[in-house]
Amino acid sequence: MLNWFRKLLPHEDRFFDLFERHSHTVVGAAEALERLLAGGPEVDRWCQEIVELEDQADHITAEVMLAVRRSFITPFDRSDIQDLIQSMDDAIDMMHKTVKTVRLFERTEFDPLMREMGGVIVQAAGLVAEAIPLLAQVSANTARLSTIAEEVMRVEGRADDLHEQGLKDLYKRYGRSQGDAMAYMIGSEIYGQLEKVVDRFEDVANEISGIAIENV
């Protein structure tokens, strides 16, 4: 009865525009991170690109939170809206945290498995960006949203495997030498942060899946 009544009321469609804008900043940051992990002289350029996109994402998140407070009718539960945008923002925040580590230790070269994790992050961001517009007609798109959530889970599993293998490789190279302890620490920190980026996309997928289930 409540769902039927809500369908008769005008929705605040601006939420979907904000979600899409945010997802585009996240995709842009993921692509910049992948280019950053390629290494070379343009690392700082891509670091700065992520910083700027993260700032844009923060402003969009603030707009969503303000719209939640001001809107009489929302397209789905207010707490779901807040949790969704926050989980999306957490993903780009973690990319920003990776940038801080790269800059702090002045890294310009990255392991092949780190570069592969960059590709995985782009894949996860792309899946989220595909899912977000489908929420505007969530009932009609439940099947595809569920499939996307499952695909993100598989991507996250791949990131876990790369993270584990990356740490093993670092240990083989540096773990037994006190002189290389710093190299091991920095490498493991970057691997850990990249893995957490994908974890945050898994959180987004879980939020999307929950919204789809609640609004069928």
LINZIZI-V698127 format. One record per residue. N is the residue number from 1. PSI is psi in whole degrees, -180 to 180 (* if undefined). Layout:
BEGIN
n:N psi:PSI
n:N psi:PSI
END
This chain:
BEGIN
n:1 psi:-45
n:2 psi:-42
n:3 psi:-40
n:4 psi:-43
n:5 psi:-42
n:6 psi:-35
n:7 psi:-25
n:8 psi:-18
n:9 psi:150
n:10 psi:138
n:11 psi:158
n:12 psi:90
n:13 psi:-14
n:14 psi:-28
n:15 psi:-43
n:16 psi:-37
n:17 psi:-42
n:18 psi:-42
n:19 psi:-45
n:20 psi:-43
n:21 psi:-43
n:22 psi:-44
n:23 psi:-33
n:24 psi:-38
n:25 psi:-36
n:26 psi:-43
n:27 psi:-44
n:28 psi:-42
n:29 psi:-39
n:30 psi:-41
n:31 psi:-38
n:32 psi:-38
n:33 psi:-40
n:34 psi:-42
n:35 psi:-38
n:36 psi:-44
n:37 psi:-11
n:38 psi:-18
n:39 psi:-173
n:40 psi:-169
n:41 psi:-14
n:42 psi:14
n:43 psi:-46
n:44 psi:-31
n:45 psi:-45
n:46 psi:-31
n:47 psi:-48
n:48 psi:-35
n:49 psi:-43
n:50 psi:-42
n:51 psi:-46
n:52 psi:-41
n:53 psi:-36
n:54 psi:-37
n:55 psi:-42
n:56 psi:-43
n:57 psi:-39
n:58 psi:-42
n:59 psi:-39
n:60 psi:-42
n:61 psi:-42
n:62 psi:-38
n:63 psi:-42
n:64 psi:-46
n:65 psi:-39
n:66 psi:-42
n:67 psi:-36
n:68 psi:-43
n:69 psi:-32
n:70 psi:-19
n:71 psi:133
n:72 psi:-43
n:73 psi:131
n:74 psi:154
n:75 psi:-29
n:76 psi:-178
n:77 psi:138
n:78 psi:-42
n:79 psi:-33
n:80 psi:-40
n:81 psi:-47
n:82 psi:-42
n:83 psi:-37
n:84 psi:-51
n:85 psi:-33
n:86 psi:-39
n:87 psi:-37
n:88 psi:-42
n:89 psi:-33
n:90 psi:-34
n:91 psi:-47
n:92 psi:-29
n:93 psi:-40
n:94 psi:-34
n:95 psi:-41
n:96 psi:-39
n:97 psi:-38
n:98 psi:-42
n:99 psi:-43
n:100 psi:-40
n:101 psi:-44
n:102 psi:-44
n:103 psi:-40
n:104 psi:-43
n:105 psi:8
n:106 psi:48
n:107 psi:134
n:108 psi:-2
n:109 psi:142
n:110 psi:149
n:111 psi:152
n:112 psi:-37
n:113 psi:-29
n:114 psi:-42
n:115 psi:-38
n:116 psi:-38
n:117 psi:-33
n:118 psi:-41
n:119 psi:-38
n:120 psi:-40
n:121 psi:-41
n:122 psi:-41
n:123 psi:-45
n:124 psi:-43
n:125 psi:-39
n:126 psi:-39
n:127 psi:-43
n:128 psi:-43
n:129 psi:-32
n:130 psi:-38
n:131 psi:-37
n:132 psi:-49
n:133 psi:-25
n:134 psi:-20
n:135 psi:-19
n:136 psi:-27
n:137 psi:66
n:138 psi:-39
n:139 psi:-40
n:140 psi:-19
n:141 psi:17
n:142 psi:-44
n:143 psi:-46
n:144 psi:-39
n:145 psi:-40
n:146 psi:-41
n:147 psi:-43
n:148 psi:-44
n:149 psi:-41
n:150 psi:-38
n:151 psi:-39
n:152 psi:-40
n:153 psi:-41
n:154 psi:-40
n:155 psi:-41
n:156 psi:-38
n:157 psi:-39
n:158 psi:-40
n:159 psi:-40
n:160 psi:-43
n:161 psi:-43
n:162 psi:-41
n:163 psi:-47
n:164 psi:-45
n:165 psi:-36
n:166 psi:-42
n:167 psi:-39
n:168 psi:-43
n:169 psi:-41
n:170 psi:-42
n:171 psi:-40
n:172 psi:-36
n:173 psi:-40
n:174 psi:-20
n:175 psi:-23
n:176 psi:5
n:177 psi:121
n:178 psi:-33
n:179 psi:-23
n:180 psi:16
n:181 psi:-38
n:182 psi:-41
n:183 psi:-41
n:184 psi:-44
n:185 psi:-46
n:186 psi:-46
n:187 psi:-44
n:188 psi:-34
n:189 psi:-44
n:190 psi:-45
n:191 psi:-44
n:192 psi:-40
n:193 psi:-39
n:194 psi:-41
n:195 psi:-37
n:196 psi:-30
n:197 psi:-48
n:198 psi:-35
n:199 psi:-39
n:200 psi:-34
n:201 psi:-34
n:202 psi:-40
n:203 psi:-43
n:204 psi:-46
n:205 psi:-40
n:206 psi:-39
n:207 psi:-44
n:208 psi:-44
n:209 psi:-42
n:210 psi:-42
n:211 psi:-42
n:212 psi:-43
n:213 psi:-42
n:214 psi:-21
n:215 psi:20
n:216 psi:*
END
